[in-house]
Amino acid sequence: MKNKKTPGLKPQFIRVVWCDNANIIRGKAVHVDSVKDQEVSVGISRGQQGVPVMYDGVVAESGLDPVGEITLRGDMATLTPLSYAPGHFRVMGDMLQDGKVWENCPRGFLKKMIRALEENGLKVKASFENEFYLLKKSITQNDGNAKNNNHPFYQPADFTPFASTQSMDLNHPVIMDIVESLITQNITVEQYYPESGPGQQEITMGYSDALPAADNQVIFRETVKAIAPQHGLIASFLPKIFPDKAGSGCHLHLSLWKDDENILPDHDTEYGIGETAQAFIAGILHHLPALMALTTPIPRSYRRIRPHMWSGAFQSWGFNNREAAIRVIQGEEGKIKHFELKTVDAASNPYLALGAVIAAGLNGIQENMTLTEPVQKDPATLSPEERDEKGIIPLPGNLGEALEALRKDRTISNAMGPELSKSYLAVKNKEYEDLQAMHSQKEVELLLEKY
């Protein structure tokens, strides 16, 4: 098998990677000498899509069990050498059963939604915008007389403010290694700056078509989390680590295209947004309570989404309004190229999140939904009467409410299909039940290095 060479080390393994319903990135590695006919496949248990974040066991209500095998076939178009793991390559995996896409495959779900959009002559371009913390681990003792009570305690890598050049200098080695590795994996890096939390960073990627955008999100998380320990640090995308510090979002940037033209802008309409794009945004806004079960999918997600926190706590949209759930980004001279969905974090499976957002937007187009009036204030500063008048509704305040909204939303559930809907809801219900019952510190310790 002919591959690009990783400098200094002969290629040995190809990792076939998948992302499960709990958004844990998993993989199996095949030695290159075992690869035949330019195809890489491995077997995984069909119970894998019923596993929650807390443990490696199948949730009974998922309808899945350890009996039966699913083929994980590598998409060889995604073959990439890993600079942070010399001798290893990566391919994204597609789940197959009896030679067909398995109904529980998240990547298969996104592909299905892309096809549905294409059947309407449309395509989406997207990018995930990640915030993450760089942390140091130390050991403290709960009980000075008992070494067995030691537990990890995480401290920020620095204590600098938003956009601090001092933070840039302090974290220069790890950030540069991350950026260089992303570039070697064909990721376009656009911007970097320290975020408002201590040790919090943001690196933005260039946009691409929907499927590579979701693949790139997996690559981004893998790269950041792999390189940070090489510098004695831990990277975490957990949406809320410190109760009194900024949370980490993963805003989803989107544009809508037809015949190779961005149809979001239209200067002849009231809002400067094309009619089809307006309906697309209206559909996302309409289905947003249900979408949040997929885009903000763990209990800690809702510790971030609060009023006055720039996270989009209300079902609203606006121009350059960072408190609106959907921010239409208006540049110089009123130019509009894309919009941003703020109620997304990196605990979400990018294939499920983006696929469901496309399903919601497509439903908006098919139902010719009308975009409500833009909100140009922080919705939380409006009186309840003013919000009622403008149709501004608080979004789900916890995962339980979002899961209930997803159960009732036939558009999103039908798009996912009965098998994926069932397994996903079962996993998330179990996570909600177990995680909300945990002490906050224990929950953070469980999740911090998983996301």
N, C-alpha and C positions, 0 to 999 in steps of 0.2 A: 504494500500500500504506500503510495507516494504522498507525503505531507510536507508542509513547511518545516524547516529545521528550527528547533529551539537552541539558541547559541549555547555551546559548551556541554550539552547533554543530549544523548540520543533519545528520540521519542519512545516512550514505553507504554503509556496508558492513555486511553480515551475515556473520559468520564461521560456517561450518559446521564443527563440531569433532568429532574422533573421537580415540579412545585406542587405540593399537595393542598388539600382543603384547609389545612391549618397554616398555610404559607410557610412551611418549612422547606427549604431547598435541599433536596436529596440527590444522591447520585450513586451509580455503580460504575466501576472502571473496568474496561476490557483491554487486555494487553494487545498491542498492535499486531503481534504475531498471530493472534486469534481472529483477526479481521479478514473476512473473505468477501470478495465481490463488492468491495467498496461500501459495505453496509455494516453498521454496528447495531446490535440488538441485545437486550438482556431481558430476563424475566423478573417480574415483581408480583407480589401477592395482590389479588383483587381487594383484599382487606385494607390495603395501604391508604385508600381514599377515605377510609372511615376512622383514621387515627387523629386524635386531638393533639394539641400542643403539649399537654401535661405529661403524657406517657405514650409509649409505643404499644398500644392495645386498641382494638377495634371497638368503636361505640356500637352497641347492639342495634340501636334504632336506625343506623345508617343503611340497613339492608345488605351490608357487606360482611364477609367473614374471611378467615384465612384460607378457605378452600377454593382453589381455582387460580389460574395463572394469567397474568396480563403481560403482553409483549411491550416493552419499552423500546421503540425504534428511534435511533438517532437521526435527526435531520442533518444530513451531511453538509448542507449549505451553510450551517452554523458552525462548522468545524473551526476551532480557534485554539492556538497555543496559549498556555497560561504562563505569563512571565513570572508570576509569583509562585509557581509550582513547576519548576523546570522538569521536562520529561513528560508532563501531562498536557493533554488537549481536552477540550470540552465540546460536546454537541448537545443541543436541546432535544429532549425526548418527547415523542408522541406515543400515547397509550393506545394499543390496539387489542382487540379481542376478535378472534376468528378472522383475522386479516382486515377488519374494519375498525374505524375510529371508535374507541370505547366511549360510551355515553358519559362516563365519569371523568373524562380527560379535560382538564381546564384549558390546555392549549388548543384542543380540538373544539371546545366551545367558542373560543375567540375566533378561530378560523371560520366557524359556522356563521358567526355574526358579521365577519368581514364579507363573506359571500352574500349574505342577505343584503348588506349595504350595496355591494357591487351590482346586484340584480336591480337596484334602483338607480344605477348609473352614478353612484357616489363612492367616495373613499374617505377615510379619516387619516390624518397625520397627527402624531401625538408624541409627547415626551413626559416622563415622570421627573419631577423636581424634588430631589431628596434633601432633607435635613437630617443630621445625625450627630451624636455626641462622641467625642474622643475622651476616654476615661482611663484612669489608673486604678489598679486593684491593690488594696492593702489588706492586711489581716488584723481584725480587732477581736477582742474577747468579750463575750457576754458575761462570763464568769471567770474572774482572774485565777480561780483555783482549779479550773477544769479546761484543759487544752481541747477536749472534744467539743467544747462549745464555740470554738473559733468559727467565724463565718466571714465570707468576703464582704468587703465594704468598698464601694466604688466612689472615687473622687474625680471631678473634672480634670482634664489635662491642663487647663488654665482657668483663670478667673477674670478674663478680659471682657469688655462690652462689645456690642454689635459693631461689626465691620472694623474691628481693631487691627491695625497693622502689626501691633505687638503679637497678637494671636497668630497672624500670618507668619511672623518670624519664628515664634516658638514652635509652631507645627509645620514649618517649611519642609523638613525631610520627609515626613509621612505623607503630607499632601502631594508633594512632587512625585513620590513613588506611586501613589494612587493614580494621579493624572497620567503619568507615563504609561502605566499598565493599561489604563482604559484606552489610551490612544493606540497601543499595540493591538488591542482587541477591536479596533475599528469603531470605537465610540468617539463621537465628536464632543469635545469639552468646550463649553461656551463661557462660563463664568465661575469664579470661586470667591467666596468671602466668609468670614466668621459670622455666625448668627448670634442672636441676642443672648442665648444661654451660655453659661460658662463651659468652655470646651466644645461648644456646638459649632458645626461647620455646615456649609452648603456648597455643593458642586453641581452645576447644571449641565445637562446633556442636550445636544442638538436634537431636533425632532426628526422623525422618520415615519414610514408607514406603520400601521397599527401592530402587526405581528412583530417586526423587529423592535418596535418601541417597548413591547412587553418583554421580549428577550433581553433587551438592553437593561431593563430594570433588574432582572435576575443577575445579569453580569455585573451591574454596578454594586449591588448588595454583596455579592460574592467577593468582588475585588476589594472593596473597602474593608470587609471583615477579615479577609485573608492578610492584608498588608499591615493593618494596625498592630497586630501582635508582633510583627517583625521589628517594630519600633518600641516594644514594651508597653503597648497600649491595647485597649479594648474599644472597638467601635460598636455602637448600638443605635439602631433605628427605632427602638421602642418609643411609641408616641408620647409617653409621659413617664419620665424617670424620677425627677425631683418635683415634689408637690408645689414648690414655690418658684420654680424656674420654667422657662419656655419649653413647650412641648415640641416634638418633631413631626412635621407633616411631610407629605409626599404629594404635593399638588400635581394634578394631571392637566397638562396643557393640550388643547385640541384645536384643530382647524378642520373644516369640511371642504372637500374638493370634488369637482366635476370636470371631466375632460381636461385634466391637468391644470385646472385653474382653481384657486382658492375662492370659494363662493361666500365666504363669511362677510366680506365688505360689499356694500352696495349703497352708494351715496344718494340714490334716488328714494330710499325708504326713510321712514320717520326716525329710526334709530341708527341709520347707516349700516344696518346688518341685512343681508339678503333674506328674502322671505323663507326660503328653504332652511337656511341656517337658523333663523328665528324659531321656526317650528322644531328644529333639532334641539336647540337650547331649551325651549319650552317643555319638550318631552323629558329631558334630563331633570329639569326643575320639578316637574310633576311627579316623577317617580323617585325623587331624591330620598324620601324616608326609607323606602325599600332598598335603594342602592346602597345606603349606608351600612346595611348588614354585610355587604361585600367590600365596600371601600374603607370602612372604619370598623373592622370586624372583631375587635377584642374589647373587653371592658375598659381597659386603660385608654382606649381611643377616645372615650367620652370624658376623660379628665382633661383632655386637650381642647375639645370642642365646647367652648364656653363663651358667653358674651364678652365683648371687649378684649378678646384674645387673638384677633385677626385670623380666626379659624372657620368662620362661616356657621354660626349657630342658628341662623334663621333661614327659612326657605325663601330666598330672595336672590336677585341678581342686580348688578349695577356696573357702571363704567368706572374702572380703576378703584373700585370700592373693596378694600381688603377685609371688610367685615361681612360682605355678601358671600353666600355660599358659591355663587358663580360670578367671577370677576371678568368682564369683557375688557380686554386690555386695549386701551386707546392711546396711540402714540402721537407723535407730532402731527399737527394739522388734522387731528381727528382720525388718523389712519387706524384701521382695525385689521389685524391679521389673525388673531387667535383669541381664545378665551381659556380661563383657568377654573377648574373645579377644585375647591379648597378642602372639601370634606373627604380627603383621601389621606391615608398614611401607609407606611411601608410594612405594616402588619398584614396588609391586604395582598392576596395573590393577584399579580398584575394581569394575568390572563382572564381571571374571573371579573376583576374590577373593570377593566377596559371593555370586555365583551358585554357586560351588563349595561355599561354606559352607552355603548353603541345601540343595544337593544332599546333602551329608553329613548334615545334620540330618534331612532328610526320610527318608533311608535308615534312620537311627536309629529313627524313628517306625514306618516300614513293617516293620522287622525286630524291633520291640519290644525294642530294646537296653536293657540295665540299666546305670544309672549306678553307677560304682564308688564306693567310700567316699571322702569328701572328705579332702584332705590339708591339715592345719592347721599344718604346719611347712614351712620351706624344704626342698624335697626333697633339695637338695645336702648338707644336714646329716645325712641319714639314711645308715646304712651300706648297702652294696650288698645285703646280706641283707634288711634292712628294706624297701628299695625293691622287691626281688624279691617279698617276701611281700605287699606292697600293690599289686603290678602296675604300679609306676611305672617307665617306660622312658625313657631319654634320647631326646630328639627328634633328627632329623637334624643332624649337626654341620657339614654343608656342602651346597651346592646340588646337587652330584652325587648325594648320598644321597636328597635330597628328590625329584629328578627320577626316580630309579629307583623310589621309592615310588609316584610318580604313574603311571609306566608299568605298574606291577603292580596298581594300584587300578582295578578295572573299574567300580566305581560312579561315581567321579568322571570317568573317561575316557568312559564311556558317556553320562553326562549332558552332557559337552562336545560329544560327537559326534566321528566319525572325522576330519573335516576340521580342526576347531579343535584337537583333541588333537594331530594331526600337526604342524600349523603352529606351535603353541605350543611343543611339545617340541623341534622343530627350532631355533627361535629361541633357546630357553633353553639347549639343549645347546651351541650355538655361543657364546653369551655366557659360559657356564661355562668352556668350553675357552679362549677368548681372554682373558677377564678374570683368571682365576686365574693365568695365565702372566705377567701384567703386574707390574712393580714397583709397590708399594703407592701411592707418590706419583703415578705416572703414571695409575693407575686412578682415584684421587681426582680428579685434574685432568680426566680424561675425563668423569666422571660427575657431578661436583659441581653443575654448572649445568644438567644434563639432568634431574635430580630435585630 
